Amino acid sequence: MYTRSDNVFVYYKKDNPENPLGTLVFEPETSKLVSWVLLCQGN
């Protein structure tokens, strides 16, 4: 189950939105990228 957060961006393939490819986490005050996590490299 996904929760909403203003400083987290999840990306996925359009044809398979149930399986995220990765996430980006941003610093709330500066909006700078603080973490990039690759969950799946795909096929």
Secondary structure, 3 states (H helix, E strand, C coil): CCCCCCCEEEECCCCCCCCCCEEEEECCCCCCEEEEEECCCCC
